[in-house]
Amino acid sequence: MSKGLAIIMFSGEAEKFIPLAALTQTAANLGVPVKIFVSGYATLYFTKNKPEPKFTKEFEEYAPKLLEGMQKLNMPSWYDILKEAKETGEVKIYVCSLTAQAMGLKKEDLDPIVDDMVGATFFMMETDGYQVIFI
């Protein structure tokens, strides 16, 4: 097994936040370290003034059924699942410093769930030997 799980979160699409949360929580429950690198248009969803993620057109037919099922199961939001995963295991969330800089964001603009703003080199060195998933 790898040394941990590295997730590169690039998408800002609502349907992509569900597997981000599920994979992170599962790994944390199994004692597998997780490091998430938030970049691209996912960055906005890790700020203090984050918008609500929207489902893509391809997913909009399925979305109401999924949301209804999640509500019946009393499933927490993707954000609450990530918070719980951080409390459960070794989970770090990093925002790409280059993307943040390009968007005019400073560290104080980021949501408290974010551990730090780092560059790609730092993230790659931190996750050497990890299994990598790109979302």
Backbone torsions as a table, in degrees:
resi	resn	phi	psi	omega
1	MET	NA	151.0	179.8
2	SER	-70.3	170.4	-179.8
3	LYS	-71.8	-19.2	-178.4
4	GLY	177.1	-171.8	-178.9
5	LEU	-119.9	123.4	175.9
6	ALA	-108.2	122.1	179.4
7	ILE	-115.4	124.4	174.7
8	ILE	-100.2	112.8	-177.5
9	MET	-102.0	106.3	-177.3
10	PHE	-108.2	-32.9	-173.3
11	SER	-77.2	146.2	173.6
12	GLY	-108.9	14.6	-177.8
13	GLU	-83.4	134.4	-174.2
14	ALA	-53.8	-40.1	-177.3
15	GLU	-67.2	-14.9	179.6
16	LYS	-87.8	-20.0	179.4
17	PHE	-73.9	-24.8	179.1
18	ILE	-66.0	-51.3	177.4
19	PRO	-67.0	-31.4	175.5
20	LEU	-56.9	-50.1	-178.9
21	ALA	-66.4	-44.7	-177.0
22	ALA	-64.2	-45.3	-179.9
23	LEU	-66.5	-39.0	179.7
24	THR	-65.2	-47.9	-179.1
25	GLN	-63.6	-42.4	-179.9
26	THR	-62.0	-47.0	178.9
27	ALA	-61.3	-44.3	179.0
28	ALA	-60.0	-41.8	178.1
29	ASN	-63.5	-30.9	-179.8
30	LEU	-87.2	-0.6	-179.1
31	GLY	80.1	16.5	179.8
32	VAL	-91.0	124.6	177.4
33	PRO	-63.6	141.5	-179.4
34	VAL	-128.0	134.2	173.8
35	LYS	-129.1	124.7	-177.3
36	ILE	-109.8	130.5	177.4
37	PHE	-111.5	109.4	-177.8
38	VAL	-93.2	124.9	-178.4
39	SER	-144.5	-178.5	177.1
40	GLY	57.2	-148.1	-175.6
41	TYR	-80.2	1.4	170.2
42	ALA	-73.0	-21.0	-175.8
43	THR	-55.3	-41.4	-178.2
44	LEU	-58.6	-28.2	-177.0
45	TYR	-82.8	2.0	176.8
46	PHE	-118.7	26.3	175.7
47	THR	-106.9	165.9	179.3
48	LYS	-63.1	-33.7	-179.5
49	ASN	-103.0	44.6	-174.7
50	LYS	-65.0	138.1	172.9
51	PRO	-77.7	167.8	174.7
52	GLU	-81.7	127.4	179.3
53	PRO	-60.1	144.2	179.6
54	LYS	-111.0	145.6	177.3
55	PHE	-75.6	147.5	177.9
56	THR	-73.6	163.5	179.7
57	LYS	-58.7	-40.1	-179.6
58	GLU	-63.8	-23.6	-174.4
59	PHE	-104.5	-8.5	-171.0
60	GLU	-62.4	-29.3	176.9
61	GLU	-68.3	-38.3	-177.0
62	TYR	-82.2	-26.8	-173.3
63	ALA	-55.0	-48.7	-178.6
64	PRO	-59.2	-39.9	179.6
65	LYS	-65.4	-42.7	178.5
66	LEU	-62.9	-47.8	-178.7
67	LEU	-63.2	-38.3	177.4
68	GLU	-63.9	-44.4	178.5
69	GLY	-63.9	-40.1	178.6
70	MET	-64.6	-38.2	179.1
71	GLN	-65.9	-42.5	178.2
72	LYS	-60.7	-34.5	179.5
73	LEU	-84.0	0.7	-176.4
74	ASN	55.2	37.6	179.4
75	MET	-71.9	133.1	175.3
76	PRO	-71.2	167.5	178.1
77	SER	-67.7	163.3	177.0
78	TRP	-55.5	-38.7	-178.0
79	TYR	-65.4	-45.6	179.8
80	ASP	-66.5	-34.1	176.7
81	ILE	-65.1	-43.3	177.5
82	LEU	-62.2	-41.9	177.8
83	LYS	-59.8	-44.5	179.4
84	GLU	-63.9	-40.6	179.1
85	ALA	-61.8	-39.4	178.9
86	LYS	-65.5	-32.0	177.4
87	GLU	-76.3	-28.4	-175.8
88	THR	-81.1	-43.5	-172.5
89	GLY	-141.7	-164.8	-178.9
90	GLU	-87.0	91.9	-177.8
91	VAL	-126.5	125.9	177.6
92	LYS	-122.6	137.6	177.5
93	ILE	-119.4	122.9	-179.6
94	TYR	-118.9	140.2	173.0
95	VAL	-102.1	137.3	178.8
96	CYS	-61.7	121.9	-177.4
97	SER	-65.8	-36.2	179.7
98	LEU	-66.5	-45.5	178.3
99	THR	-62.8	-45.1	179.6
100	ALA	-60.3	-44.7	179.7
101	GLN	-62.0	-43.7	179.6
102	ALA	-63.3	-29.9	179.4
103	MET	-89.0	-0.3	-179.4
104	GLY	75.8	22.1	-178.9
105	LEU	-92.9	144.1	174.2
106	LYS	-113.3	166.3	-178.5
107	LYS	-55.2	-37.3	-178.8
108	GLU	-70.6	-12.1	176.5
109	ASP	-82.7	-13.7	-174.5
110	LEU	-83.0	149.4	177.2
111	ASP	-63.3	148.2	179.3
112	PRO	-59.6	-17.5	178.4
113	ILE	-67.7	-21.2	-178.7
114	VAL	-79.6	130.6	-179.6
115	ASP	-81.7	-36.1	-177.5
116	ASP	-169.1	166.8	173.8
117	MET	-107.8	119.1	-174.7
118	VAL	-136.5	164.3	175.9
119	GLY	-87.8	167.8	-179.4
120	ALA	-62.4	-36.2	-179.8
121	THR	-61.3	-46.1	177.9
122	PHE	-57.9	-48.2	-177.8
123	PHE	-61.6	-43.5	-179.1
124	MET	-65.4	-38.6	178.0
125	MET	-68.5	-38.2	179.6
126	GLU	-67.4	-26.7	-174.2
127	THR	-110.9	19.4	177.0
128	ASP	-57.2	125.5	-179.0
129	GLY	88.3	-1.9	178.6
130	TYR	-83.6	153.9	168.1
131	GLN	-75.1	133.7	-175.9
132	VAL	-109.6	132.6	175.6
133	ILE	-125.3	133.0	179.2
134	PHE	-109.7	121.9	179.8
135	ILE	-118.2	NA	NA
